[in-house]
């Protein structure tokens, strides 16, 4: 393992890192798996096992959170002592996030109703659209306790959480030194876990807990803590050398917590919240592996072109695939595919292929013809 001094590690982390493109690709594939397969009505034990495994693709959102915390903190640390720190950061984030997000809202809520009568499911979201325009959809879902309160755009809850982080974290990084920032990260991680446990013990809806910003901020802070630590002298070689063991250790702890809760049912509400912390730590270790040379299978796959391709278009894929998911549900695509193929296996495979394929057909042109126009403006900031 190459040893890098703190300054060299910082320079390396500022460059393009193919492994992190792979992390994005893995995250979006996990999320698409849960949405395109996780809702299938299984019949046989093997099918039930497969669908249950697909449902765990929701962890892809946690992977996005950890990665965002890592990248955003690195960006902020690199520009902390430069002119126009706040202007440049907020402008660049706005150019990346806002155009696609608001164009989709305009298309769904303003243009589409002029052309056709909105479906009942879309009309439900349209009647509560103010929460989406203000990036507070996660709080509305928490209040209602159901994804159905924002059909077609319920998946925007995670974008709201990220936007809250983008709004506040630059202020924190600017006003506090690195040692204090690390303490803040650790404190927030403990606070978020304690809050989730307290809400679970108070019998608060699981969906509500899962979408509240204070309950999910720990994953972002895990990524932020890693970004801070890797810039400390001597940490890079030590953490890189032990990243494999960290991945195995956190993976084993995560599996043990999930298995114990599933088989015993003991303190399940609490263990579900503990699970969230181990997921974040596991993905933090995975990000460390993604930064290593492609000398092991995990790093090799993460730095490869296939996951990197999905990573490049991950934002558009996330936005569009969720809309398609609700459309498939409303048009009963699962039933049609099962009747046509005569096999649930074929129906699940077909839905995944159709979902991913259509998402790419929309996301790729969207990136090159629309989003990239705004990304090119980032050079002015």
C-alpha positions in Angstrom: 0.0 0.0 0.0 1.4 3.4 -1.0 2.0 5.7 1.9 0.9 9.3 1.2 1.6 12.2 3.5 -1.4 14.3 4.6 -0.9 16.9 1.9 -0.5 14.3 -0.9 -3.6 12.4 0.4 -5.5 15.7 0.3 -4.4 16.3 -3.3 -5.3 12.8 -4.3 -8.8 13.1 -2.8 -9.4 16.3 -4.8 -8.8 14.5 -8.1 -11.3 12.3 -10.0 -11.7 9.0 -8.2 -13.2 6.3 -10.4 -14.0 4.1 -7.4 -16.5 6.8 -6.1 -18.2 6.7 -9.5 -18.6 3.0 -8.9 -20.0 3.7 -5.4 -22.7 5.9 -7.0 -23.4 3.2 -9.6 -23.8 0.6 -6.9 -26.1 2.9 -4.8 -28.4 3.6 -7.7 -28.6 -0.1 -8.7 -29.5 -1.0 -5.2 -32.3 1.6 -5.1 -33.6 0.5 -8.5 -33.6 -3.1 -7.4 -35.9 -2.4 -4.4 -38.3 -0.3 -6.5 -38.5 -2.6 -9.5 -38.4 -6.0 -7.8 -39.0 -5.5 -4.1 -42.8 -5.1 -4.5 -43.3 -8.4 -6.3 -45.8 -10.8 -4.7 -43.7 -14.0 -4.2 -45.2 -17.5 -4.1 -42.4 -20.0 -3.4 -39.9 -19.9 -0.5 -37.1 -19.2 -3.0 -39.0 -16.3 -4.6 -39.8 -14.9 -1.1 -36.1 -15.0 -0.2 -35.2 -13.3 -3.5 -37.8 -10.5 -3.1 -36.8 -10.0 0.5 -33.1 -9.6 -0.6 -34.2 -7.1 -3.2 -36.1 -5.1 -0.6 -32.8 -4.5 1.2 -31.8 -2.4 -1.8 -33.2 0.5 0.2 -29.7 0.6 1.8 -28.6 2.3 -1.4 -29.9 5.5 -0.1 -27.6 5.2 3.0 -24.7 4.6 0.6 -25.6 7.9 -1.2 -25.8 9.7 2.1 -22.4 8.4 3.3 -20.8 9.3 -0.1 -22.3 12.8 0.0 -21.0 13.4 3.4 -17.6 12.3 2.3 -17.5 14.3 -0.9 -19.1 17.5 0.3 -16.8 17.7 3.4 -13.8 17.2 1.2 -14.9 20.0 -1.2 -15.6 22.3 1.7 -12.2 21.6 3.4 -10.4 22.2 0.1 -12.0 25.6 -0.4 -12.3 26.8 3.2 -9.5 29.3 2.9 -10.4 30.5 -0.6 -12.3 33.6 -1.6 -16.1 33.3 -2.2 -16.3 30.1 -0.2 -20.1 30.2 0.3 -21.0 31.7 -3.0 -19.1 29.1 -5.0 -20.3 26.1 -3.0 -24.0 27.1 -3.1 -23.9 28.1 -6.7 -22.2 24.8 -7.8 -24.7 22.7 -5.8 -27.6 24.7 -7.2 -26.4 24.1 -10.7 -26.2 20.4 -10.1 -29.4 19.8 -8.2 -32.0 22.4 -8.9 -32.4 22.4 -12.8 -33.5 18.7 -13.1 -35.4 18.7 -9.8 -37.5 21.7 -10.6 -38.0 20.9 -14.3 -39.5 17.6 -13.2 -41.8 19.3 -10.8 -42.9 21.8 -13.5 -43.5 19.0 -15.9 -45.5 16.9 -13.4 -47.5 19.6 -11.7 -47.9 22.5 -14.2 -47.5 21.2 -17.7 -48.9 17.7 -17.6 -52.3 18.8 -16.1 -52.7 21.1 -19.2 -52.3 18.2 -21.5 -54.1 15.3 -19.8 -56.2 14.7 -16.7 -53.7 13.6 -13.9 -54.3 10.2 -12.5 -55.7 9.9 -9.0 -52.3 8.9 -7.6 -50.5 11.8 -9.2 -53.3 14.2 -8.2 -52.6 13.2 -4.6 -49.0 14.4 -4.8 -50.1 17.5 -6.8 -52.4 18.6 -4.0 -49.5 18.6 -1.6 -46.8 19.9 -4.0 -45.8 22.8 -1.8 -43.7 20.4 0.3 -41.7 19.4 -2.8 -41.1 23.0 -4.0 -39.6 23.8 -0.6 -37.5 20.6 -0.2 -39.6 19.6 2.9 -41.2 16.5 1.4 -39.5 14.3 4.0 -41.3 16.1 6.8 -44.7 15.7 5.1 -44.1 12.0 4.6 -43.1 11.8 8.3 -46.2 13.7 9.3 -48.5 11.4 7.3 -46.5 8.2 8.0 -47.0 6.8 4.5 -45.3 7.0 1.1 -48.7 7.2 -0.6 -49.1 10.8 0.6 -46.7 11.8 -2.3 -47.3 9.3 -5.0 -44.8 9.5 -7.9 -42.4 11.7 -6.1 -42.1 10.1 -2.6 -38.5 9.2 -3.4 -37.6 12.9 -3.3 -37.5 12.7 0.5 -33.8 11.8 0.3 -33.1 14.7 -1.9 -34.7 17.0 0.7 -32.4 15.5 3.4 -29.3 16.1 1.2 -30.4 19.7 0.5 -30.7 20.3 4.3 -27.2 19.0 4.7 -25.9 21.2 1.8 -27.5 24.3 3.4 -26.1 23.9 7.0 -22.9 21.9 6.7 -20.8 24.6 4.9 -21.5 27.0 7.8 -20.3 24.4 10.3 -17.2 23.6 8.3 -16.4 27.3 7.9 -16.6 28.2 11.6 -15.1 25.2 13.3 -11.6 23.7 13.1 -11.1 20.1 12.0 -10.7 18.6 15.5 -14.0 20.2 16.6 -15.7 19.1 13.3 -14.7 15.5 14.1 -16.3 15.8 17.5 -19.4 17.3 16.0 -19.6 14.3 13.6 -19.3 11.8 16.3 -21.8 13.6 18.5 -24.3 13.8 15.6 -23.9 10.1 14.9 -24.7 9.2 18.5 -27.6 11.8 18.7 -29.2 10.4 15.5 -29.1 6.8 16.8 -30.4 7.9 20.2 -33.2 9.9 18.6 -34.3 7.0 16.3 -34.3 4.6 19.3 -36.4 7.1 21.4 -38.9 7.6 18.6 -39.1 3.8 18.0 -39.8 3.2 21.7 -42.4 5.9 21.6 -44.1 3.8 18.9 -43.6 6.3 16.1 -44.3 5.0 12.6 -41.2 3.4 11.1 -41.6 5.3 7.9 -41.7 8.6 9.8 -38.5 7.8 11.6 -36.8 6.8 8.4 -37.4 10.1 6.5 -36.7 12.7 9.2 -33.5 14.6 8.6 -32.3 14.4 12.3 -32.7 10.7 12.2 -30.7 10.2 9.0 -28.0 12.8 9.4 -25.7 10.2 11.0 -24.9 8.5 7.6 -23.8 11.9 6.2 -21.7 12.5 9.2 -20.0 9.1 8.9 -18.8 10.2 5.4 -17.8 13.6 6.8 -15.8 12.0 9.6 -13.9 9.8 7.1 -13.1 12.8 4.9 -11.7 14.7 8.0 -9.7 11.7 9.2 -8.1 10.9 5.9 -6.5 14.4 5.8 -4.8 13.8 9.2 -1.1 12.9 9.1 -0.5 9.1 9.2 -4.2 8.2 8.9 -4.3 7.5 5.2 -1.9 4.5 5.1 -3.3 3.0 8.3 -7.0 3.3 7.3 -6.3 2.1 3.8 -4.4 -1.0 5.1 -7.2 -1.9 7.5 -10.2 -1.1 5.2 -10.7 -4.7 4.3 -10.9 -5.7 7.9 -13.3 -2.8 8.7 -15.6 -3.9 5.9 -15.7 -7.4 7.2 -16.1 -6.4 10.8 -19.0 -3.9 10.2 -20.6 -6.3 7.7 -20.5 -9.1 10.3 -21.9 -6.8 13.0 -24.7 -5.7 10.6 -25.6 -9.2 9.7 -25.6 -10.3 13.4 -28.0 -7.4 14.4 -30.3 -8.1 11.5 -30.3 -11.9 12.0 -30.9 -11.6 15.7 -33.8 -9.2 15.3 -35.3 -11.3 12.6 -35.1 -14.7 14.3 -35.8 -13.7 17.9 -38.0 -10.6 17.5 -36.3 -9.3 20.8 -36.0 -5.5 21.0 -36.7 -5.4 17.3 -37.7 -1.8 17.2 -34.4 -0.8 18.9 -32.2 -3.1 16.8 -33.7 -1.8 13.6 -32.3 1.6 14.5 -28.9 0.2 15.5 -28.9 -1.5 12.1 -28.9 1.9 10.5 -25.7 2.9 12.2 -23.9 -0.3 11.2 -25.1 0.2 7.6 -23.5 3.7 7.5 -20.3 2.3 9.0 -20.2 -0.6 6.6 -20.6 1.8 3.6 -17.9 4.1 5.1 -15.5 1.1 5.0 -16.7 0.4 1.4 -15.8 3.9 0.4 -12.3 3.4 1.8 -12.0 0.3 -0.3 -13.1 2.2 -3.4 -10.1 4.6 -2.9 -7.5 1.8 -2.9 -5.7 0.6 -6.0 -7.7 -2.0 -7.9 -5.6 -4.8 -6.5 -8.6 -6.6 -4.8 -11.9 -7.8 -6.2 -14.0 -5.1 -4.5 -11.8 -2.2 -5.6 -11.5 -3.6 -9.1 -15.3 -3.8 -9.5 -16.0 -0.4 -8.0 -13.3 1.2 -10.3 -14.6 -0.6 -13.4 -16.5 1.0 -16.2 -19.8 -0.7 -15.7 -20.6 0.6 -12.2 -19.0 3.9 -13.3 -21.4 4.2 -16.2 -24.4 4.0 -13.8 -22.7 6.3 -11.4 -22.3 9.0 -14.0 -26.1 9.2 -14.6 -27.1 8.3 -11.0 -28.9 11.6 -10.2 -31.1 11.4 -13.3 -31.6 7.7 -12.8 -32.7 8.3 -9.2 -35.2 11.1 -10.2 -36.7 9.3 -13.2 -36.8 5.7 -12.0 -39.0 6.5 -9.0 -41.6 8.1 -11.2 -41.6 5.0 -13.4 -42.0 2.8 -10.4 -45.3 4.5 -9.5 -46.4 4.4 -13.1 -45.8 0.7 -13.3 -47.7 0.3 -10.0 -50.7 2.3 -11.3 -50.8 0.4 -14.6 -50.4 -3.0 -12.9 -47.4 -3.9 -15.0 -46.5 -6.8 -12.7 -49.8 -8.5 -13.3 -49.5 -8.0 -17.0 -46.0 -9.3 -17.2 -46.9 -12.4 -15.0 -49.9 -13.1 -17.2 -47.9 -12.7 -20.4 -44.8 -14.8 -19.3 -46.6 -17.3 -17.1 -43.7 -17.1 -14.6 -43.1 -14.8 -11.7 -39.3 -15.1 -12.2 -39.6 -13.9 -15.8 -42.0 -11.2 -14.8 -39.5 -9.9 -12.2 -36.6 -10.0 -14.6 -38.7 -8.2 -17.3 -39.8 -5.5 -14.9 -36.2 -4.9 -13.8 -35.0 -4.8 -17.4 -37.8 -2.5 -18.5 -37.4 -0.2 -15.5 -33.7 0.1 -15.8 -33.8 0.4 -19.6 -36.5 3.1 -19.6 -34.7 5.0 -16.8 -31.5 5.0 -18.8 -33.3 6.0 -22.0 -34.5 9.1 -20.1 -31.6 9.8 -17.9 -28.8 9.6 -20.4 -30.2 12.2 -22.9 -31.4 14.3 -19.9 -27.8 14.5 -18.7 -26.2 15.3 -22.0 -28.9 17.6 -23.5 -30.1 19.4 -20.3 -28.2 18.8 -17.1 -24.7 19.2 -18.7 -25.7 22.7 -19.9 -25.9 23.8 -16.3 -22.9 21.8 -15.1 -20.8 23.7 -17.7 -21.7 26.9 -15.8 -19.9 25.6 -12.7 -16.6 26.9 -14.1 -17.7 30.4 -13.3 -17.8 29.4 -9.6 
